[in-house]
Amino acid sequence: MTPNLAESLLVIEDSDEDFVAFVRVARKSSITNPIYRCCDGEDALDFLYHTGKYVDASKAPRPAMILLDLNLPGMDGREVLWNVKQDRDLQLIPIVVFTTSSNPTDVETCYQKGVNGYIVKPIDTTRLIWTVQLFINYWFEASVLPHQIEG
């Protein structure tokens, strides 16, 4: 498989296990794009706005897409989603929520705030791997992202 995604992916995830599983499946799927990680909402916004420890934009390139957990310490994923989708410079970045919450209110709120997809993390490792692979196949192989048509 040759990935369509030319730029980096930002994963906003506080679980080391979930992040490692995601990266492992991505690399097995021949995804060689840089994968950056932020563990909480404040760090994610610093990354996206090139503030704090990310003032050097070369250490925090604009991601082509964001994979976002909702249940983060401090500023949660809902607030990150709202901030990104309200910003004219960031709002076209596709965001897929990847969370343990199957609460219908969370699902509806996220879509109202402009999320591009909502995936509930399975607890079972085999299903988690399958779900991550499905995400990769769709977003990296089948979709056309906004940055791919600019220019």
PAZAKOL-926260 format. One record per residue (C-alpha): residue in three letters; y, z negated, x. Coordinates in Angstrom, 1 decimal, padded with zeros to 4 digits, always signed. Layout:
// residues N
{resn Ala&yy Y&zz Z&xx X}
...
// end
This chain:
// residues 151
{resn Met&yy +000.0&zz +000.0&xx +000.0}
{resn Thr&yy +003.5&zz +000.8&xx +001.2}
{resn Pro&yy +006.1&zz -001.5&xx -000.3}
{resn Asn&yy +009.2&zz -000.1&xx -002.0}
{resn Leu&yy +011.3&zz -003.1&xx -001.2}
{resn Ala&yy +013.5&zz -002.4&xx +001.8}
{resn Glu&yy +015.3&zz -005.7&xx +002.1}
{resn Ser&yy +014.4&zz -009.3&xx +002.1}
{resn Leu&yy +013.1&zz -011.6&xx -000.5}
{resn Leu&yy +014.5&zz -015.1&xx -001.2}
{resn Val&yy +012.0&zz -017.6&xx -002.4}
{resn Ile&yy +013.6&zz -020.7&xx -003.8}
{resn Glu&yy +010.7&zz -023.2&xx -003.9}
{resn Asp&yy +010.3&zz -026.8&xx -003.0}
{resn Ser&yy +006.5&zz -026.8&xx -002.9}
{resn Asp&yy +005.1&zz -026.1&xx +000.5}
{resn Glu&yy +001.7&zz -025.2&xx -001.0}
{resn Asp&yy +003.1&zz -022.7&xx -003.4}
{resn Phe&yy +005.3&zz -021.1&xx -000.8}
{resn Val&yy +002.5&zz -020.8&xx +001.8}
{resn Ala&yy +000.2&zz -019.3&xx -000.9}
{resn Phe&yy +002.9&zz -016.7&xx -001.9}
{resn Val&yy +003.5&zz -015.7&xx +001.7}
{resn Arg&yy -000.2&zz -015.4&xx +002.4}
{resn Val&yy -000.9&zz -013.1&xx -000.5}
{resn Ala&yy +002.3&zz -011.1&xx +000.3}
{resn Arg&yy +001.2&zz -010.5&xx +003.9}
{resn Lys&yy -002.4&zz -009.6&xx +002.8}
{resn Ser&yy -000.7&zz -007.0&xx +000.5}
{resn Ser&yy +001.0&zz -005.4&xx +003.4}
{resn Ile&yy +004.4&zz -006.7&xx +002.4}
{resn Thr&yy +006.2&zz -007.0&xx +005.8}
{resn Asn&yy +009.7&zz -007.5&xx +004.5}
{resn Pro&yy +011.4&zz -010.7&xx +005.6}
{resn Ile&yy +010.8&zz -013.6&xx +003.3}
{resn Tyr&yy +013.4&zz -016.4&xx +003.3}
{resn Arg&yy +012.9&zz -019.8&xx +001.7}
{resn Cys&yy +015.3&zz -022.4&xx +000.3}
{resn Cys&yy +013.9&zz -025.7&xx -000.9}
{resn Asp&yy +016.7&zz -026.6&xx -003.4}
{resn Gly&yy +019.5&zz -025.1&xx -005.4}
{resn Glu&yy +022.3&zz -026.2&xx -003.2}
{resn Asp&yy +020.7&zz -024.6&xx -000.1}
{resn Ala&yy +020.0&zz -021.4&xx -002.1}
{resn Leu&yy +023.7&zz -021.0&xx -003.1}
{resn Asp&yy +024.7&zz -021.7&xx +000.5}
{resn Phe&yy +022.3&zz -018.9&xx +001.5}
{resn Leu&yy +023.7&zz -016.5&xx -001.1}
{resn Tyr&yy +027.3&zz -017.3&xx -000.5}
{resn His&yy +027.0&zz -017.6&xx +003.3}
{resn Thr&yy +028.3&zz -021.2&xx +003.4}
{resn Gly&yy +027.0&zz -024.3&xx +005.1}
{resn Lys&yy +024.4&zz -023.6&xx +007.7}
{resn Tyr&yy +024.3&zz -019.9&xx +006.6}
{resn Val&yy +027.9&zz -019.0&xx +007.6}
{resn Asp&yy +026.3&zz -016.4&xx +009.9}
{resn Ala&yy +025.4&zz -013.7&xx +007.4}
{resn Ser&yy +022.8&zz -012.3&xx +009.8}
{resn Lys&yy +020.7&zz -015.4&xx +009.2}
{resn Ala&yy +021.0&zz -015.1&xx +005.4}
{resn Pro&yy +020.9&zz -011.4&xx +004.4}
{resn Arg&yy +021.5&zz -010.4&xx +000.8}
{resn Pro&yy +018.1&zz -010.5&xx -000.8}
{resn Ala&yy +016.8&zz -007.5&xx -002.8}
{resn Met&yy +015.2&zz -010.0&xx -005.1}
{resn Ile&yy +014.8&zz -013.7&xx -005.8}
{resn Leu&yy +011.7&zz -015.7&xx -006.8}
{resn Leu&yy +013.0&zz -018.9&xx -008.3}
{resn Asp&yy +011.3&zz -022.2&xx -009.2}
{resn Leu&yy +013.0&zz -024.1&xx -012.0}
{resn Asn&yy +012.1&zz -027.7&xx -011.1}
{resn Leu&yy +014.0&zz -028.2&xx -007.8}
{resn Pro&yy +015.4&zz -031.4&xx -006.4}
{resn Gly&yy +019.2&zz -031.7&xx -006.9}
{resn Met&yy +020.6&zz -028.6&xx -008.4}
{resn Asp&yy +017.7&zz -027.1&xx -010.4}
{resn Gly&yy +016.7&zz -023.5&xx -010.8}
{resn Arg&yy +018.5&zz -023.2&xx -014.2}
{resn Glu&yy +021.8&zz -023.9&xx -012.5}
{resn Val&yy +021.0&zz -021.5&xx -009.7}
{resn Leu&yy +020.2&zz -018.8&xx -012.2}
{resn Trp&yy +023.4&zz -019.4&xx -014.1}
{resn Asn&yy +025.5&zz -019.3&xx -010.9}
{resn Val&yy +023.9&zz -016.0&xx -009.6}
{resn Lys&yy +024.1&zz -014.2&xx -012.9}
{resn Gln&yy +027.8&zz -015.2&xx -013.4}
{resn Asp&yy +028.8&zz -013.8&xx -010.0}
{resn Arg&yy +029.8&zz -010.1&xx -009.9}
{resn Asp&yy +028.6&zz -009.7&xx -006.4}
{resn Leu&yy +025.1&zz -011.2&xx -007.0}
{resn Gln&yy +024.3&zz -010.6&xx -010.6}
{resn Leu&yy +022.4&zz -007.4&xx -010.0}
{resn Ile&yy +019.8&zz -009.1&xx -007.8}
{resn Pro&yy +016.6&zz -009.3&xx -009.8}
{resn Ile&yy +015.5&zz -012.9&xx -010.4}
{resn Val&yy +012.0&zz -013.8&xx -011.4}
{resn Val&yy +011.3&zz -017.4&xx -012.4}
{resn Phe&yy +008.0&zz -018.8&xx -011.0}
{resn Thr&yy +007.5&zz -022.3&xx -012.4}
{resn Thr&yy +005.1&zz -024.7&xx -013.9}
{resn Ser&yy +007.2&zz -025.0&xx -017.0}
{resn Ser&yy +005.8&zz -023.2&xx -020.0}
{resn Asn&yy +008.4&zz -024.9&xx -022.3}
{resn Pro&yy +009.6&zz -022.3&xx -024.8}
{resn Thr&yy +013.1&zz -023.7&xx -024.4}
{resn Asp&yy +013.0&zz -023.0&xx -020.7}
{resn Val&yy +011.7&zz -019.5&xx -021.2}
{resn Glu&yy +014.4&zz -018.6&xx -023.8}
{resn Thr&yy +017.2&zz -020.2&xx -021.8}
{resn Cys&yy +016.3&zz -018.3&xx -018.7}
{resn Tyr&yy +016.2&zz -015.0&xx -020.5}
{resn Gln&yy +019.5&zz -015.8&xx -022.2}
{resn Lys&yy +021.0&zz -016.5&xx -018.7}
{resn Gly&yy +019.7&zz -013.1&xx -017.4}
{resn Val&yy +016.4&zz -013.7&xx -015.7}
{resn Asn&yy +014.4&zz -010.5&xx -015.1}
{resn Gly&yy +011.0&zz -012.1&xx -015.5}
{resn Tyr&yy +009.4&zz -015.5&xx -016.2}
{resn Ile&yy +006.0&zz -016.4&xx -014.7}
{resn Val&yy +004.2&zz -019.7&xx -015.3}
{resn Lys&yy +002.4&zz -020.9&xx -012.2}
{resn Pro&yy -001.3&zz -021.4&xx -012.8}
{resn Ile&yy -002.8&zz -024.7&xx -011.5}
{resn Asp&yy -006.0&zz -023.0&xx -010.4}
{resn Thr&yy -005.9&zz -021.5&xx -006.9}
{resn Thr&yy -007.7&zz -018.3&xx -007.8}
{resn Arg&yy -005.4&zz -017.7&xx -010.8}
{resn Leu&yy -002.4&zz -018.5&xx -008.6}
{resn Ile&yy -003.4&zz -015.8&xx -006.1}
{resn Trp&yy -004.1&zz -013.3&xx -008.9}
{resn Thr&yy -000.7&zz -014.1&xx -010.4}
{resn Val&yy +001.2&zz -013.7&xx -007.1}
{resn Gln&yy -000.7&zz -010.4&xx -006.5}
{resn Leu&yy +000.3&zz -009.2&xx -009.9}
{resn Phe&yy +004.0&zz -010.1&xx -009.2}
{resn Ile&yy +003.8&zz -008.2&xx -005.8}
{resn Asn&yy +002.2&zz -005.1&xx -007.4}
{resn Tyr&yy +004.8&zz -004.9&xx -010.1}
{resn Trp&yy +008.0&zz -005.8&xx -008.2}
{resn Phe&yy +007.1&zz -004.3&xx -004.8}
{resn Glu&yy +005.1&zz -001.3&xx -005.8}
{resn Ala&yy +006.0&zz -000.2&xx -009.4}
{resn Ser&yy +009.7&zz -001.1&xx -009.9}
{resn Val&yy +012.9&zz +000.5&xx -008.8}
{resn Leu&yy +015.4&zz -002.1&xx -007.7}
{resn Pro&yy +019.2&zz -001.7&xx -008.0}
{resn His&yy +019.8&zz -001.4&xx -004.3}
{resn Gln&yy +017.4&zz +001.5&xx -004.1}
{resn Ile&yy +019.6&zz +003.7&xx -006.3}
{resn Glu&yy +023.0&zz +002.9&xx -004.9}
{resn Gly&yy +024.7&zz +005.3&xx -002.7}
// end
